[in-house]
Amino acid sequence: MATVMLGTMIVLLLLGFPMMIPLIAGSFVAFFIYMPISPEIMIQQMLAGIRPSALIAVPMFILAADIITRGRSASRLIDLVMAFVGHYRGGLGVTAATSCALFGAVSGSTQATVVAIGSPLRPRMLEAGYKDSFALALIVNASDIAMLIPPSIAMIIYGVISGTSISELFIAGVGPGLLILFLFSGYCVIYAIRHDIPVLPKATWKERSEAFVAAVWPLGFPVIVVGGIYGGIFSPTEAASVCVLYALILEVLVFRSLGARDLFDIAKSTGLITAVVFILVAAGAAFSWAISFNQIPQAIIGGLGLADAGPTMTLVAISIAFFIGCMFVDPIVVILVLVPIFAPLVQAAGIDPVLVGVIITLQVAIGSATPPFGCDIFTAIAIFRRPYMEVIRGTPPFIVMLFGVSVALIMFPQIALFLRDLAFG
């Protein structure tokens, strides 16, 4: 059965069908040919997959990210960071990495971060003397931080599928996100010294205070998400709705950067993206139920010799599988397909599902920025209009650092779990 399902999916992918079609087709093959139950069960499983109320947060965060991406929030965050670190050696690179982290706490989307931060900062970096390959690689890989620092759409999808607390996942992603930011910033300093990148003029305290005042409103987003959730004011789903309202107030009434026509285009874009995401989730739910019903995960784990693997080997196997998967396929699809396969192994090894969720999110983020088909790479190609090879040329040092963080998470889980235990212990 597994061979037929996989073969059906591969054939449809090679024929150019979007991923939702192979997922649904593979599930239909299982239901109609191999499973002695009514095909209506498949429809029920698809509807059940999109029924959890936590999924309401997904379109809300997508909408909020789209609003602020088209507004002025990103530029104000960049100006704030520049005012404080721009005059140091490598300050412009550090600004790019830090701005990606800050915008990640606003949008939760790697692709939105590439667009919002990369568009204004890449020209500045080129003018300052950075190679384009370095600037592109930094922007693409620093956007990974957006997937780890709350809010994170990937964590929401994982939490819904695995039944893990989304609030705990959000807070556990902060530690690894800050570690990546520290490593990337250090590399930017080293690069600037080696290539003799000139420093920028130092901002006066008046300019810094003006930049801070201008960025106070955008800095309200992480306060809403993190402070609201962990202060017990509202749930992650409610936080997403509040973010949308706050983004509308900010960009429409305060900054006056968006009009009625812009809001219509944003709503249409959000609707299209949400439809794709929810169809994928529904198809993934049916697919997951089909493979679980037929005990395919247990067969795969047994065939790979992982049935008796300990926690460390289990986490290594998960990291490799998700990293390779996201090099070729959309991250949401990889989460939908692989999480149910590894669920029995995680449970048998007694691993904290929050730690597993953070590691999976990190691997998804790395794979999204890694050749050959990482989605962030193609976002950068489309936005910056640069050749494929130029976009990926500078990525190896960043990938090595991200792998280092992956190893550190497996060896020292408290990097992720310390804040979780502090908040929920």
N, C-alpha and C positions, 0 to 999 in steps of 0.2 A: 504493500500500500504506500509506504513512504517513498519508494522509488517512483511510482506512478505519479504521486502528488508533486514531487520535486521535478520530475520530467515535464509535467504539464506546465508548471510555473516557468521553467527555464525556456521552453519553446515559446511561450507567450511573450516573455521578456525579450527574446531574440527577435521576435516579430514586431517589436516596438510598442507593445501595449503598456500603458501606465501601470504602476505596481499594484494598484487596487484590483485590476482585472485578474492577474495571476493569483493573487490571494483568494479572491472569490472563486475562481475556477478550480483551484486546488481543493478548496473546501467542498465544492459541489461534487468533484470526483470522489472524495471520501464519503460524502453523504449518500450519493446515488448508487455507487458501485459497491462500496465495502461495508457500509453500516446498515444493519437491519432495522432502521427506524424511519419515521416519517420525515420527508424533506422539510416539512414546516418547522422542524426543530432548528434547522439552520437559520431560518428567518428569526426565530425567537432568540437564538444566541447572538445574532447580529444586533438586534434591538437591545438585548441585555448589555451588550458591550458599550453602548453609548448612553445607557440609562443612569450611571452614577452621577450624582449631583456635582462631584468635584470637577467633572469635565466642563462645567459651565465656565470655569476659570480660564480655559484655553482661548475661546473667542474673545473674552474680555481682555486678556493680556495681549493678544494679537492686535486688537483694536487700539489699546492704549499705546502699544509700541509704534503702530502706524501713525498715530496722531503726533506723537512727539518726534518721530523721525522726520516728518515733513515740517515740523515747527522749528523753534529756536532753542529748545532745551539743550540739544547736543552742543551747539556752538558756545553756549554759556558755561557748560561744564568744562569744555576744552579751555576756554579763557581763564577759568578759575585755576586749573592745574598749571597752565602755562605761567601764570603770575607767580606761582610759588616755586616751581622747579625748572622753568624754562632757561634760567641763566646758568644752570649747572652743566658740566660736561655730559653730553648725552641727554640733556633735559628734554629735547623735543621727542626723542624716542620714549623716554619715561612718561612724557605727557600722553603719547598715543596709547601706551599700555594702561596707564591709570584711567584715562578717559574711557577706554573700553570696559574697564571694571565698573566705573561709575555708571556708564550707560547700560551695562548689563543689569545693574540693580534697578534700572528704570524700565528696560524693555524685556529682558529675559530671552532675547533672540540673537543668535550669532549673526545671522544674515542682516538683520536690522542694524546691528552694531557695525558691521563692515561698511554699510552704506552711510550711516549717520556720522561715524567717526572718521572713516577713511576718506570721504569726499573732501572735507575741509583740511585734514591734516597731511594727506599725501603731498599736495603741492608745496606746503610749507617745508616738509622734510626734504623734498627735492631741491628747493631753493637754498636750504641750509647746507647742502652737500652730501646728503645721504644717497646711496645708490637706490635706484628704483626697486631692484630685487629685494633689498633689505626692507624698504618701506612697505612693500606689498606683503612680504612674508610676516612682518611684525603685525600689521593690521589684521591679516587673515587669522593668524594664530592667537593673537591677543583677544580676538572675539570669542575664543573658547571660554574665557572667563565669564562671559555673559551667560553661558549655559550652566555654570556652577553656582553663581551668586544669585540668590532669590530676587525676583521670581524666575522659575525655570520651567518652560513648557515640557521639556524632556522628563524632568522629575515628576511633573503632574501625570504624564502618561504612564511612567513606571509605577507611580504610587497607586494609580487606579488599577492597573493590571495585577500588581503583586499584593494589593491590599495593605500597603505600607503608608504610614502617616506622612502626608505631604508636608505638614508643619515641621516634622523632624527632619525630613529630607532637605527642606529649604535651609535650615540652620546648619546642617551638617556640611553643606556645600561651601560655606563661607571660608573655612580654614584652608582647604585645597585651592580655592580661588585666590586667596591672598598669597599663598605660597607660590603659585604660578606668576602672579604679579611681581613678587619680589625677584624671582629668577629672571624674568624677562627684563625687568628694570636694570638688574645687574649686567645683563648681557648688552643692553643698550649703552651703558656707560663704557664697557670694555670696547665695544665697536667704535664709539665716538673717539676714544683715546687712540685706538689703533689707526683710525683713518683721519685723525686730526680734524674732526668736525668742529668748526668754530662755535663758541658759546653765544647765546643771545644776550642782549642788554638786560640787566637786572631791573625788575619792576620795582617801583617805589611802593611804600606802604599805602599810599593813597590809591595807587592803581590796584594793589591787592585787595584793599577794602572794597573798592568799587566792583571788582570782579566777584568778590564773595557775595556782596549784596545782590548782584545780577543773577548769581547762581543759587540763591537761597530757595527760590521757588522750585527749580528742578530737583534740588536736594531733598525736597519733601517726599519724593517718590519712595526712596528706601526707608524713610521714616514711617511712611504709611504701611508699606509691606511688612518690614521687619518689626517695627514698633507696634503696629496694630495687631499683627498675628500673635506675637509673643507677649504683648501686654494684655492679651485676652479680650481685646476690644472686638475683633471680628475674625472669622475663619479665612483661610486662603481664598476661597471662592468669593466671599464678601470683599476681601482686600482687592481682588481683581476688578470688581465693579466700582469700588471707590477710586481705583487708579484711573479708570476710564473717565469718571466724573471730574477728577482732579486734572487730568490731561486736557479735557475740554475747557475747563475754566481757565487753565494756564495759557493754552495756545489761542483760544478764541477771544476770551475777555481781557486777560492780562497782557499778553504779548501781541495780540491782534495779528497773528501770523497766518491764520486760516480763515477762510470764508465759507459760505454755504456750499459753493461748488466743490471746494476741497473736501468738505465733510462728506458730501455725496460720493466722491471718488474713493475716499477712505473706507466708507461703509461698504461699498461694492467690493473693494479689494479684500476687506476682512471677511465678507460673506463667502467669496470664492475660496479663500484659503481655508476657512473653517469647514466648508463643505468637503473639501479634499481630505482634511484631517479626520473628520468624523466618518467619512466613508472608509478611510483606512482603518480607523479604530474598530468600526463595525465588522469589516472583513477580517481583521486580525483576531477579533473575539471568536468568530466562527471557526477560523483556522486553528486557533489555540484549543478550542473545545474539541475539534475533530482529532487533532494529534494527541491530546490528553486522553480522550475516550479510547483510542487505540494503543495507548501506552508507548507511543513513538519516542517521547523523551527518554523513558527508561531504556529503550532499545539502543538509542544513540549513545547515551551515557555508558551503557554496558559495552557497546562496540568500541568506544574510545578508551576503555579501561579506566574510567573515572568513577566507577560505582563506589569504590572504597577510598577515594581521594580525601585527603585532609583539607582543612580550611585554606591553607596557603596554595596548594595545587588547584583547588577549586577556583579561587580568585584569579589565579594565573590563567586558567582555561577560559574563564569568563572574559577576562581582559583581552585575550588574543582573539576570541570569537567576535566580540563586539567591535574591536578595532578593525579587523579585516572586513566585517560586514559593512561598516559605515564608510569604508573606502570605496564601496561600489554601489550602495543602496541608501535611500533616504533614511535618516536616523530613526524616525518614528516607525518605519517598517521594520527595521532591525530590532527595535525594542519589542514590538508586537510579536515578532516571530520567535526571538531567542529567549525572552524572559520565561515563557512557559516551559521551554525545553530545559532550562537550567534550574527551574524552581525545585524539582525533587532533589537535585544535587545540593542546592543551598540548604534546604531543610535538613537533609541527612547529615551535612557537615556542621550544622548548628551555627551558621554564620548570621550575624546581625543583618537583617534585610536593609537597614538604613545604610550600612557600610557598602553592601552590594549595590544599592541604588546610586551612591556617590561614585563608586568605581565605574559602573556602567555609564553614568552620565559623562564622566571624564573621558572614557574610551569613545563614546559617541561624539564628543566634542573634538577629540584628536582626529578621529576618522573623517569628520566633516571638513577638516582642513588639510587632509593628506591625499596625495595623488594615489590612484589615477582619477577618481571620480568624486572626490570630496565636494559637497555642495557649496561650501564657502569659497572654494577655488573658482567655481563658475560664476558665483555672485561677483567676485572681484573682477573676473574677465569682462563681465557684462557692464559693470559700473565704471571701471577704469579704462576699458577698451585696450587692454594689453594682451600680448600673446600668452598662450598657456605656459610655455616653458619659462617665460620671464616671471610669471606669477609664482611658480613653484621653485624657482632656482634657489631662493634664499631660505627655504623652509627647513632643511635638515637640522640646523642647530636648535630651532624651536621644538621640533619633533623629539629630539634627544632630551631636551629639558622636560617636556611633557611626559615622556616615558619615565624619566627620573621621578617625577611626582607620582606616577602610577606605582612604581616600585615602593616608594616611600609610604604610600597609602596601604599597600598590602603588608609591609613590614611593621608599620606604626599606625594602626587604625585610629588612634586617638587624634591624629591630625584632623580627621573628619568628625569623630565622635565626642571630642572634648566639649565643644559648645552644645551639642545635643544633650549630653549628660548634664551639663550645667543648667540648661534651660528646662529639661524634663526629668532630671534625676530626683 
